[in-house]
Amino acid sequence: MNVYFIRHAKSSWNNANLSDIERPLNARGLDTAPKMAAYLVKTVNLGRVMLISSPAERALATASYFANAIGLEDSAIVQNERLYFGSAIDYINCLNKVPANMNSVLIFGHNPTLEELASHFNNPYTGLVPTCCVLRTEINQPLSNSIAYKDFEIKDILIPKLILNS
C-alpha cells in the first residue's frame, strides 16, 4: 500500500482574529495545491484511495484540491483530530481504520510532525518538508495496530518548487 504524507499548502497569517485552526490558504497555497494534486494524479496510479486530514482549515483546503483532482467529493475526506498538533505516532495510528481494500492513503497534516515522522522511517529523511510537499511511502504489510515507523519506506519526495518549476 502507498501512503502519501502531505503537508498542507502555504497558509495565511493575515487575519489576527482567526485561531490557528481557522487559518486559510494564502494566494501561493491556493495556486500550489491544485497543481501538486494534478501532478500527483497524472504521475501515479492511486487506485482505491482514502483521504485523511487534520481538521485545520489549511489542511482541509489542501485535501479538497487533491480530492477534486482524484474525482472525489469533499465529503470523502475523513477528518482526524489527532493530526492537528498530534505526534508522529498519531499519524501512523490513523491508518488503523483504513479498509484493507485501499491501494493508497493520503494523509494531510502539519510540520514539525511530518519532518519528525520522516526521520523515523526505514530509510529516514531528515530534510525539510516544505508546504504542499508529498512524501510517498510504501508499507509492505497489512494494516494493523502493530504498524511501526520502520514498516514505511520512502519512495519519493515531491517538493513543489522542484516539481512545478521544472
C-alpha positions as CSV (number, residue, x, y, z in Angstrom):
1,M,0.0,0.0,0.0
2,N,1.2,3.5,-0.8
3,V,0.8,6.1,2.0
4,Y,1.2,9.7,1.0
5,F,2.0,12.1,3.8
6,I,1.2,15.6,2.6
7,R,1.9,18.9,4.3
8,H,-0.8,21.5,3.9
9,A,-0.2,24.2,1.3
10,K,1.0,27.7,2.3
11,S,-1.3,29.3,4.8
12,S,-2.2,32.9,5.5
13,W,-1.4,34.8,8.7
14,N,-3.2,38.0,7.5
15,N,-6.2,37.8,9.9
16,A,-5.2,38.0,13.5
17,N,-8.8,37.4,14.6
18,L,-8.6,33.8,13.3
19,S,-7.5,31.0,15.6
20,D,-4.7,28.8,14.3
21,I,-7.1,26.0,13.3
22,E,-9.1,28.5,11.2
23,R,-6.2,29.9,9.1
24,P,-7.0,29.5,5.4
25,L,-4.6,29.1,2.5
26,N,-2.9,32.2,1.1
27,A,-2.6,33.0,-2.6
28,R,0.5,30.8,-3.0
29,G,-1.2,27.9,-1.3
30,L,-4.3,28.4,-3.5
31,D,-2.0,28.2,-6.6
32,T,0.2,25.4,-5.5
33,A,-2.3,22.9,-4.0
34,P,-4.3,22.2,-7.2
35,K,-1.1,22.0,-9.3
36,M,0.5,19.5,-6.9
37,A,-2.7,17.5,-6.8
38,A,-2.9,17.4,-10.6
39,Y,0.8,16.4,-10.8
40,L,0.3,13.5,-8.4
41,V,-2.8,12.2,-10.2
42,K,-1.0,12.4,-13.5
43,T,2.1,10.6,-12.4
44,V,0.9,7.8,-10.1
45,N,-1.9,5.3,-10.2
46,L,-3.6,5.8,-6.8
47,G,-6.2,3.0,-7.3
48,R,-8.7,2.9,-4.5
49,V,-7.9,5.8,-2.3
50,M,-8.7,7.2,1.1
51,L,-8.0,10.8,2.2
52,I,-7.5,11.6,5.9
53,S,-6.9,15.2,7.1
54,S,-6.3,17.3,10.1
55,P,-9.4,19.4,10.8
56,A,-7.3,22.6,10.3
57,E,-8.8,24.8,7.6
58,R,-5.5,24.9,5.7
59,A,-5.1,21.1,5.7
60,L,-8.8,20.5,4.7
61,A,-8.5,23.0,1.9
62,T,-5.4,21.2,0.6
63,A,-7.1,17.9,0.9
64,S,-10.0,19.3,-1.1
65,Y,-7.8,20.1,-4.0
66,F,-6.5,16.6,-4.0
67,A,-9.9,15.0,-3.7
68,N,-11.1,17.1,-6.7
69,A,-8.1,16.0,-8.8
70,I,-8.9,12.4,-7.9
71,G,-12.6,12.8,-8.7
72,L,-13.9,12.6,-5.1
73,E,-16.2,14.8,-3.2
74,D,-15.0,16.8,-0.2
75,S,-17.3,14.5,1.9
76,A,-14.9,11.7,1.2
77,I,-12.2,13.4,3.3
78,V,-12.1,11.8,6.8
79,Q,-11.1,14.3,9.5
80,N,-8.9,13.1,12.3
81,E,-8.3,15.5,15.2
82,R,-5.1,13.7,16.2
83,L,-3.5,15.0,13.0
84,Y,-3.7,18.6,14.4
85,F,-0.8,19.0,16.7
86,G,-0.6,15.3,17.2
87,S,2.5,13.3,17.5
88,A,4.3,11.3,14.7
89,I,2.8,8.1,16.1
90,D,-0.7,9.6,15.8
91,Y,-0.1,9.9,12.1
92,I,0.8,6.2,11.9
93,N,-2.1,5.2,14.2
94,C,-4.7,6.9,11.9
95,L,-4.0,4.1,9.4
96,N,-5.6,1.6,11.8
97,K,-9.1,2.4,10.5
98,V,-8.2,2.3,6.8
99,P,-10.2,-0.5,5.0
100,A,-8.0,-3.4,3.7
101,N,-9.2,-2.9,0.1
102,M,-7.5,0.5,-0.3
103,N,-4.5,0.9,-2.5
104,S,-3.5,4.4,-1.4
105,V,-4.0,6.7,1.6
106,L,-3.4,10.4,1.5
107,I,-2.8,11.9,4.9
108,F,-2.8,15.8,5.2
109,G,-1.0,17.3,8.2
110,H,1.5,19.7,9.6
111,N,5.1,20.4,10.5
112,P,7.1,19.8,12.6
113,T,5.3,16.4,13.0
114,L,5.8,15.4,9.3
115,E,9.5,16.1,9.5
116,E,9.8,14.1,12.7
117,L,7.8,11.2,11.1
118,A,10.0,11.1,8.0
119,S,13.1,10.9,10.2
120,H,11.9,7.7,11.8
121,F,11.1,5.7,8.6
122,N,13.1,2.6,7.4
123,N,15.1,4.9,5.1
124,P,15.0,8.2,7.1
125,Y,14.6,11.6,5.5
126,T,15.9,14.4,7.6
127,G,15.4,17.3,5.2
128,L,12.8,20.0,5.2
129,V,9.2,19.1,4.4
130,P,8.0,22.4,2.8
131,T,4.4,23.4,2.3
132,C,2.4,21.1,0.0
133,C,5.3,18.6,-0.1
134,V,4.3,15.0,-0.7
135,L,6.2,12.1,0.9
136,R,5.3,8.9,-0.9
137,T,5.9,5.9,1.3
138,E,5.2,2.3,0.8
139,I,4.2,-0.2,3.5
140,N,4.5,-3.9,2.6
141,Q,2.3,-5.5,5.3
142,P,-1.4,-5.4,6.1
143,L,-2.5,-2.5,8.1
144,S,-2.9,-3.4,11.8
145,N,-2.4,-2.0,15.3
146,S,1.2,-3.1,15.2
147,I,2.4,-0.8,12.4
148,A,5.8,0.8,13.2
149,Y,7.9,3.6,11.7
150,K,10.3,1.0,10.3
151,D,7.5,-0.6,8.2
152,F,7.5,2.5,6.0
153,E,9.9,3.1,3.1
154,I,10.1,6.5,1.4
155,K,9.8,6.0,-2.3
156,D,9.6,9.6,-3.4
157,I,9.6,13.2,-2.1
158,L,7.7,15.6,-4.2
159,I,8.8,19.2,-3.4
160,P,6.6,21.8,-5.1
161,K,9.5,24.2,-6.0
162,L,11.3,21.3,-7.8
163,I,8.2,19.8,-9.4
164,L,6.4,23.0,-10.5
165,N,9.4,25.0,-11.6
166,S,10.9,22.3,-13.8
